[in-house]
């Protein structure tokens, strides 16, 4: 059993088929008992990503509405929500001082770092498909998962 912290770039893959979707869906199998966390602002970012795709013509309106509704139902039952609080914002500010991050990327990563502190012995795995953000997360000593990279077989 692991704790996965989903950046919005990864979260969308659970609802829209794209590179990395199959790998993430395998992680959500109930028998694995994994837990999934996201930042409290992730629902806003998620909705924005889905509506952008709808406006671009990649997703039809009824499908987009169904995706948003399904995700809204799952937020309360499937995900641990990391609060957007002063600790997260302070950590995000410090990250921006050290790395060339966009504001929301810094806030997302800060949410994972704060969750790491409060979750005790179980360190969350930062799940993201944004290569520069993954590099910074690695510099912050977080375990990483890019669902778009091929899975190593032993």
N, C-alpha and C positions, 0 to 999 in steps of 0.2 A: 504494500500500500504506500502510495506516494502522495505528496501535496504538490499540485501544479498551479502556478499562477499564470493566468492567461491574459496576455496583452491583447488588445482589440484585433490586431492583425491575425492572431491565432484564433480568437473567439469566433470571428466570422466564419472560419473554416468549418466549424461545427454545424453551420446552418446553410452555407453556400458551397457547392462542390467546386473545389479548386485544388491546386497543388497543396498537398499536406492534409487534406480532409480525411482520407482513409486512415492515415496514421493517428490522427487525433481521435477519430471515432473508435479505433481499437482501444485506445486508452480509457474510453468512457464505459467500456463493458462492465456491467454491475459486479460480476464475479471478481474483478480486480480490486474493488473497494478503494479506488483512488478518490482523492478529494480535489476539488477545483475551486480556485479563488479568483476573484476579479476585483478591481477597484470600483468604488461606488459610482464613478463617472463613466464606467464602461457601457452601461446601457445607452447613454447619450451618444457616445462614440459609435457604438454598434448601430444604432438607428441611423446616424449620419451616413455610415458606410453603406447600409442597405438602401437608403433613399438616394444616395449619389448614384448607385448602380441602376436603380430604377429610372432616374432622370436621364442617365446615359443610354438607356435602352437595353441594358444587359439583363435586367430582371423585369418581368411584367408586373404591373401594379397589384393584381390580386396575389401574386406569389410573394411580392415584397411585404404586403400586409400580413400574409400568413406567417412569414418568417419573423416579423416583428412581434406578432401576437404569441407565437410559440416561444420565442426567446423571453418575452415578458413573463410568461407562465413559469419558465425554467429558472428565472433569476432567484426566486424565493426558495425553490426546492432543490436545485442542483448545485448552486454556487455559494461559497462562503464570500461575503462581501467585506472587503477591506475598506474601512471608513476613509473618507477624504477629510483629514484632520490636520491640525498644526504640525504634527510630527511628519506627516507625509509632505506637506508644503515646505517645511524647513529642509527636509532631506532633498527634495527636488531642487530647491535653490542652491544647495551645496553642490549637487550634481552638475547644475548648469555652470557653476563657477569652475568646475574641474574639467568638464567635457563639452564638446560642441553639440549639445542636444537641443532639439525643439522642446518647447514648454510641455506639451502633453506627453511626449516621450519621457521627459524627466519625471513628470508626475506619475506616470505608469510605473516606471522603474522604482521610484521612491516608495510607491505602494507595496511593491514586492519586498523591498529592503526592510520596511517597517514591519511587514508581516513576518519576515524572518526573525526579527527581534522578539515579537510577541508570541510566535508560535512555539517557542521553546526549542526542544531538541529536533523537531522535524523542519528542516530547511526547505522552503518552497523551490521548485524547479521553475525557472523563468521561461515561459513558452512564448515565442515570438518569431516572426518571419522577417523582421527588419534587421539586416546584417549589421549596420552601424550601432543600433541599439543593443544587439546581442553582444557586440564587442565590448561596449561599455559595461553591460551586465557581467560579463566575464571578468573584466577588470575589477569589479566590485565583489568578486569571488562567489557569484551565484552559480549554481548548477544550471545548465542551459539545455533547451530543446528547441531546435528549429524544425518544425514538422515537415518542411519542404526538402530537407536534406535526406539522402538515402539512409535507411537504417542499417547500422552495422550488424552483420551476422557473425556469430562466433563459431 
